[in-house]
Amino acid sequence: MAGLLAALQVDALICGGIGGGARMALAQANIRPKTFSSRGMDHSRVYSALCL
């Protein structure tokens, strides 16, 4: 997945919790994971942030 994202010139990934192996693969591809928990979160704010 990290290779595909790198090929698409993705430099940041908004995601839920990810494991250490995925974090390492993303770091090697110079992609910064932005993790968050949706518990108690206003999903409209997340959508707004994605559209900026």
C-alpha distances in whole Angstrom, upper triangle without the diagonal:
4,5,5,6,9,10,11,12,11,13,13,11,14,13,15,15,12,13,14,12,9,11,12,9,9,12,12,10,13,11,14,13,16,16,19,21,23,26,29,27,28,25,27,26,23,23,25,23,20,23,24
4,5,5,6,9,10,10,9,10,11,10,13,13,15,15,12,13,13,11,8,9,10,6,5,9,9,6,9,8,11,11,14,15,19,21,23,26,29,27,28,26,27,26,23,23,25,22,20,22,23
4,5,5,6,9,10,10,12,13,13,16,16,19,19,16,17,16,13,11,13,12,8,8,11,10,7,10,10,13,14,17,19,22,25,26,30,32,30,31,29,30,29,25,25,27,25,22,24,25
4,5,5,6,9,9,12,13,12,15,16,19,19,17,18,18,16,13,15,15,11,11,14,13,10,12,11,14,15,18,19,22,25,26,29,32,29,30,27,28,27,24,23,25,23,20,22,23
4,5,5,6,5,8,9,9,12,13,16,17,15,17,17,15,12,13,14,11,9,12,12,8,10,8,11,12,14,16,19,22,23,27,29,26,27,24,25,24,21,20,22,20,17,19,20
4,5,5,6,7,10,11,14,16,19,20,17,18,18,16,13,14,14,10,9,11,10,6,8,7,11,13,16,18,21,24,26,29,32,29,30,27,28,27,23,23,24,22,19,21,21
4,5,8,10,13,14,17,19,22,23,20,21,21,19,16,17,17,13,12,14,13,9,11,11,15,16,19,21,24,27,28,32,34,31,32,29,29,29,25,25,26,24,20,22,22
4,6,9,11,12,15,17,20,22,20,22,22,20,17,18,18,15,13,15,15,11,12,11,14,15,18,20,23,26,26,30,32,29,29,26,26,26,22,21,22,21,17,18,19
4,6,9,11,15,17,21,22,20,22,22,20,17,17,17,15,12,14,14,10,10,9,12,14,16,19,22,25,26,30,32,29,29,26,26,25,22,21,22,20,17,18,18
4,6,7,11,13,17,18,17,19,19,18,15,15,16,13,10,12,13,9,9,7,9,11,13,15,18,22,23,26,28,25,25,23,23,22,18,18,19,16,14,15,15
4,7,10,13,17,18,16,18,18,18,15,13,14,13,9,10,11,9,7,5,6,9,11,14,17,21,22,26,27,24,25,23,23,21,18,18,19,16,14,16,15
4,7,10,13,14,14,16,17,17,13,12,14,13,9,10,13,10,9,5,5,6,7,10,13,17,18,22,23,20,21,19,20,18,15,16,16,13,11,14,13
4,6,10,11,11,14,15,15,11,11,13,12,9,11,14,12,11,7,6,5,6,8,11,14,15,19,21,18,19,17,18,17,13,14,15,13,10,14,14
4,7,10,11,14,16,17,13,12,16,15,12,14,17,15,14,10,9,6,5,6,8,11,12,15,17,14,15,13,15,13,10,11,13,10,9,12,13
4,7,8,11,14,15,11,11,15,14,12,14,17,16,16,12,10,7,6,5,7,9,10,13,16,14,15,13,16,15,11,13,15,13,11,15,16
4,6,10,13,15,12,12,16,16,14,16,19,19,18,15,13,9,8,5,5,6,8,11,14,12,15,13,16,15,12,14,17,15,14,18,19
4,7,10,12,10,10,14,15,13,15,18,18,18,15,13,10,9,6,7,7,10,12,15,15,18,16,20,19,15,18,20,18,17,21,22
4,7,8,6,7,10,11,10,13,15,16,16,13,12,9,10,8,10,11,14,16,19,18,21,19,22,21,18,20,23,20,19,23,24
4,6,5,6,9,10,11,12,14,16,17,15,14,11,13,11,13,14,17,19,22,22,24,23,26,25,22,24,26,24,22,26,27
4,5,5,6,9,10,10,12,14,15,14,13,11,14,13,15,17,20,22,25,24,27,26,29,27,24,26,28,25,24,28,28
4,5,5,6,9,10,11,13,14,13,14,12,15,15,18,19,22,24,27,27,29,27,30,29,25,27,29,27,25,28,29
4,5,5,6,9,10,11,12,11,11,9,12,12,15,17,20,22,25,24,26,24,27,26,22,24,26,23,21,25,26
4,6,5,6,9,10,10,9,9,7,10,10,14,16,19,22,25,23,26,24,26,25,21,23,25,22,21,24,24
4,5,5,6,9,10,10,10,10,14,14,18,20,23,25,28,27,29,28,30,28,25,27,28,25,24,27,27
4,5,5,6,9,9,10,11,14,15,19,21,24,26,29,28,30,28,30,28,25,26,28,25,23,26,26
4,5,5,6,5,7,7,11,13,16,19,22,24,27,25,27,25,27,25,22,23,24,21,19,22,22
4,5,5,6,7,8,12,14,17,21,23,26,29,27,28,27,29,26,23,25,26,22,21,24,24
4,5,8,10,12,15,17,21,24,27,29,32,30,32,30,32,30,26,28,29,25,24,26,26
4,5,9,11,15,17,21,24,26,29,31,29,30,28,30,28,25,25,26,23,21,24,23
4,7,10,13,16,19,23,25,28,30,28,29,27,28,26,23,24,25,21,20,22,21
4,6,10,12,16,19,21,25,27,24,25,24,25,23,19,20,21,18,16,19,18
4,6,9,13,17,19,22,24,21,23,21,23,20,17,19,19,16,15,18,17
4,6,10,13,15,18,21,18,20,19,20,18,15,17,18,15,14,17,17
4,7,10,13,16,17,15,17,15,17,15,12,14,15,12,12,15,15
4,7,10,13,15,13,15,14,17,15,12,14,16,13,13,17,17
4,6,9,11,9,12,11,14,12,10,13,15,13,13,17,17
4,5,8,8,11,11,14,13,11,14,16,15,15,19,20
4,6,5,8,8,11,11,9,12,14,14,14,18,19
4,5,9,10,13,13,12,15,17,17,18,21,22
4,7,9,12,12,12,15,16,16,18,21,22
4,6,9,8,8,11,13,13,14,17,18
4,5,6,7,9,10,11,13,15,16
4,5,5,6,9,10,11,13,15
4,5,5,6,9,10,11,13
4,5,5,6,9,10,11
4,5,5,6,9,10
4,5,5,6,9
4,5,5,7
4,5,5
4,6
4
